[in-house]
Amino acid sequence: MREGFFTTSRPYDAIELLLSASGILLDHDILDTGPDELSRRRNSLIWATETLLGARPGSLSILMEADS
């Protein structure tokens, strides 16, 4: 990542929320789901990350490929 990629004024709050949400939404022991629902949740977390950190929409979509 290059400097200036994110434009949030509250980076620590954003990261805390994203880590908490991902820990719950992607934990199979908490919320057991099928592959389609898991994919939807991953997409939602990427969207939320871009939104909360002020990144350009779609700029983190490569993260969906990481677990494929």
SULDA-V622218 format. One record per residue. N is the residue number from 1. RES is the residue in three letters. PHI is phi in whole degrees, -180 to 180 (NA if undefined). Layout:
n res phi
N RES PHI
N RES PHI
//
This chain:
n res phi
1 MET NA
2 ARG -92
3 GLU -62
4 GLY 91
5 PHE -66
6 PHE -105
7 THR -130
8 THR -87
9 SER -92
10 ARG -132
11 PRO -63
12 TYR -68
13 ASP -64
14 ALA -62
15 ILE -64
16 GLU -60
17 LEU -64
18 LEU -66
19 LEU -66
20 SER -65
21 ALA -64
22 SER -67
23 GLY -61
24 ILE -86
25 LEU -67
26 LEU -105
27 ASP -87
28 HIS -66
29 ASP -75
30 ILE -90
31 LEU -128
32 ASP -77
33 THR -141
34 GLY -87
35 PRO -63
36 ASP -66
37 GLU -68
38 LEU -63
39 SER -64
40 ARG -62
41 ARG -66
42 ARG -62
43 ASN -60
44 SER -64
45 LEU -68
46 ILE -66
47 TRP -59
48 ALA -63
49 THR -62
50 GLU -61
51 THR -67
52 LEU -68
53 LEU -93
54 GLY 74
55 ALA -85
56 ARG -63
57 PRO -55
58 GLY 89
59 SER -70
60 LEU -109
61 SER -63
62 ILE -60
63 LEU -64
64 MET -68
65 GLU -76
66 ALA -63
67 ASP -110
68 SER -80
//
